[in-house]
């Protein structure tokens, strides 16, 4: 389930509102802070507005995440799951956050996640950060994404309350 949340968070911040349809590759570096173990990953992402998204991993081979409307399908370590997000509050929140961010509604995403939104211009990069206002039992303490001048994400960092940090880089 944690991998699903990580993947959803990636997707939440992986695309911009201007993108009606886009494709890119990604490289993932997941670090388990307690053991300093690093888990690599990479693959491709396809997005079609407003709510169709496919993330296919080449490493680990065969893993994927698909969102089509309210339906979320995932395969992690060979285990396939299909979730109706309209009936699952936790997954619905992640889905809504994803779609709000894809459509440029960062303020709404921050409000739904009880997070402070910080947007900064740093030369060639626009940094968008969501910082949790209080510690929670699950979810993200901090999410930071860097966008290039075209508004496309080039780097994203997800820091979970559980002690897992995942960094993604995107190439177009």
N, C-alpha and C positions, 0 to 999 in steps of 0.2 A: 504494500500500500504506500510506503514511503517513496518508492521509486515513481509511482503514479503522481504523487504530490510534487515531486521534484520536476517531473516531466511537464506537468501542468503549469508549474511556476515558470519554467523555461518558456513555455508557449505564451504565458501571460504577458511576458515582456519582450518576446522575440520579434514583434512586428509593429509597424506604425499604421496610423489611421489612414494615411494616403495610399496604402497598398490595397488595391482591390484584388490583385492576384500576384503572388510572388513565390519564388523558389530560391533556396539557398542551401549551403552545406553548413554543418556545425562540428565543432570539436568540443568535447566535454572533459572536464577534469574535476572529479568528485573527491573530496578529502574528508576522511573521518578523523575529526580533530583529536579524539582521545588516543587513537593508535597511529595517527599520521599516515594511515594507509590511503593510497591514491588509486582511484578506479577510473581508467580512461574510457572514453566512448566517442563515437562520431557517426555522422549520417547525413540525411537530407530532410528538409522541411518544405512542405507545400501548403500554401494558404490561399483560400478563395473567400472573399468577404461575402456575407458577414459572419458565417459560423462553420466553415469547413476547413479543417486543418489535419494534415497528416505528417507525422514525424516518424521516419523509418531509420532505424539504427543499422549501420554496417558492423559496428562494434559496440556492444555485443550483438553478434549476428542474429537476425530473426526477431529482435525486439521492435515494438512499434507502439505508437499512440495515435488514435484517430478520433477526432471530434467531428460529428456531423449533427448539427442542431443540438438537441438535448442528449443525444447518444454519445457515450464515450466508450471506445474499445481499446484495450491494451493487451500486449503480450510481454511479460517480464519473466525471464528464466523459463520459458516454455509454457507458462501459465497464462491462458487467455481469459480475460474478463470483459464483460459488457455491462455498463452501468447506465441506467436512465437517470440523468442528473436532476430531472424534475422530481424524483423520489428520494434523492440522497442529498441532504443539506450540505454536507462537507464538500462533496464533489460539485454540487451546484455553485457553491461560493467560489471554488477554484475556476470553474467554467466561466462564471459571470465576470470574475476578475480578468481572466484571459480576454474575453470578448470586449470588455470595457477598454482594456489597454490597447488592443488591436485597433479599436475604433477611436482611440485618442481620448477616452474618458478617464484620464488618470485620477482626477479629483474624485470621481465616483468610486473607482477601485480603491483608493486610499481610504475613503469613508467606510466602505463595506468591510475593509480589513482593519479598521481602527488603527490606521497608520498615518504618520506625518509624511506629506509629499514634499520633496525638495527637488527643484529643477535649477540647474546651473549651466551656463555656457562656459566651456573650458577650451577656448581656441577652436580647433577643428572638431571638437566633440561636445555634444550636449549630454549632460549627465542627469538622469532621472533616478531618484532614490525614494524608496518607501521604507520608513522606519517605524517599527511597531511602537505604539505608545506605552504598552505594558507587556510583561512576560506572559506567554500563553502556554498551554500544554502541548500544542502542536502549531505548525505553521512556520512563518519566517520572521526572524528578528529584524532582518535587513535584506533588501533587494536593491541592487544597483545595476543600472544599465547605461551603457554609453552608446550614443547614436552618432553616426557620421553626418556630414553636411547635407546629405540627401535625406536624412531622417531615418536611415536604416540602422538597426542595431549591429554593433561590431563586437561588443563584449557585455556579458551579464554575469553578475555574482549573486548567488542565493545563499544566505546564511540562515540555517534552520535553528530553532530553539533546541533541537535534539543534538546539536553539535556536528552536523554535517554541512560542509560548505561545498557548493558546486559552482564552477566557473565555466561559462560557455563563450566561445568565440564564433562569430558568423562570417561567412565569405559568400559574396555574390558574383 
